[in-house]
Amino acid sequence: MSKSRLLFPTLDAHNDSIILREVRDDPMDFADRDPAYHVDLPRMRKGGLGSLFVMVGDHDVYQSLRMIDAIYAMCDNHPNDFALCLDAAAVRSANRANKIGLVMSIEGQGMFAEDLGNLRNWHRLGVRIASLTHGEGRRGPHARTLQYDASYFGHLDLATREICRKRSKGLTPFARESLQEMARLGVACDLAHANDKTFWEALDQTDGPVCYTHGNCYSLCRHTRNCTDEMLKALAERNGVIGICFYGPFVDEKDPTLDRLADHYLHALEVMGEDCVGVGTDFDGIGNHQVPVIPDAAGLPKLWEKLSERGVSQRVMKKIARDNFLRLIP
């Protein structure tokens, strides 16, 4: 692949730039370069980042509304650069017009206070991907989260991980109702951050679109946010997609290199097939003291160069880059 020519726009299935800017009380606008973040318009252009599943909701309903308003404002203020997209056709149309397509996602539904009307309203506002939890369980301030037990976060051997799964409780009754309504609306269920019991119960409970927007392969790195081969196969059987993540501790416990990141893509391709693997960088969501394996949006061509070097065809890379995840928002 030529290093000077980008062959296809990339869809990043998980981006936290808006919420990080909101938390820091910075302008929630990608237009100006800001080195404090992994993503901004100049570096999107340089790296070929053509669309984002941009996270606009977590625990706080009012914060979520502010972020949704910021997405609309960004598209209104920069109509030649950004477009709010509600489906795959809109993303493709935006890319043909050299615009960056923004698809809104939420990371947890505790803020809905067990009211399906709120889920429907967020869908009306444009949200097309929703997770059940951001890892929290139904305790303390998160009494209305959609899984009973919090997800374990860290490196665990398989035997200990299995003990955690057996001891955990998964979906709440409202979670089951939400999954049915999401399937009816066409909102894709993001299983990233769910505990393992919730992951399996959710796959069993829904016939709607499913994905795992940012996580890697457990057989290569024993982090609990990575999927075991069994989970990868089950996701693929449901026509789901995993977004391989750039967060170092998901890539390798000791040496998270670009080659090791490529190993995760190759392993996922081998286990799941070429239609079920995508990109989920977690840019601006990985913490102040972590540098992603590819440090910012401008560096995305390094991924395609490395995968090409490792034998992945341009046809398959095009699927990984955008087309596989677009299948979830028809």
C-alpha positions, 0 to 999 in steps of 0.5 A: 500500500502506498504511504502517500495515498489513503485508499479508504476512510476509517470508521472508529467504532468508539471515540470519547473525545466529546465527553472528555472535552465536556468533563474538562469544560473545553469547547466540544468542537473537533474543528481546531487542532488541540494537542491535548486530545487524540482527535481533531479535524486536521488529524482526522483529515491526515489519518483518513478518519471518515466517521466516528461512533462518538460517545454522547452519554454515560451516567448523567442525562443532562450531560448527555443532552449537552453532548448531543447538542454539541454534535448538532452544533458542530455539524451546523457550524462546519457543514463542509466538514461534519455530518450527523448520520443516522444510517449507513447510507448517510455515512457513505454519502458524507464520505463521498462529499469529503465530510466526516460522519458522526454517529452517536452512541451511548455507554450505559443506560442507567441514566434512563432511570428504567424508562423505555421512553428515554431510550426511544427519545435518545433514538429520536435524537439520533443515537444508534448504538447503546451499551447496557453498562459502562462496567458498573453494577447495581450498587450505590450511585448506580442503582439503576444500571442494567447489570446486577454485578460490576464488571471486573477490570484487569488482567486475569487468568482464564480459571479466575475469570471463569470463577468471576463469571459464575459468581456474577449476576447479569441482566436486570429485568429492565435490561431485558426490556431494553434489549427488546426495544433496542431490537425493535428500534434498530439500535445496536447493542454494544457489549463492551464493558459488560461482565461475562454473565451479562455478555452471554445473557444479552446474546441469548436475549436479543435478536437485534444487531450486536457488537463489541465496539472496543476490546481485543482478543483474550487469547493474546492478552489476558485482560477481562475487557478482551473477548475469549475465542468462545465469545468472539465466535458467538459474536460472529455467529450473530453477525456481530463486529468487534472493534480492535482497540488501541489501548495498550493494556488490551494489546499486551501486558508488557509490550503493546507494540504496533506488531502486537496490535496487528496480531489481534486483528489477525487473530480476530480475522482467523476466529471470526472471519473477515466480516466481523472485525473493525476498528475501535480506537478508544481515542480520548478514553484511555486515561491521562497516563496512557498513550494508545499504540497508535497515538492519534487520529493522524497515525491511522495509516500506520495500521493499514501499512502494518496489516498490508505488510502482514498479508491482509488484502486491501479488500479485507482492510476496506471491510475492517476500516468501515464496511463491517460496522456500517452493517449495524446501522442499515 
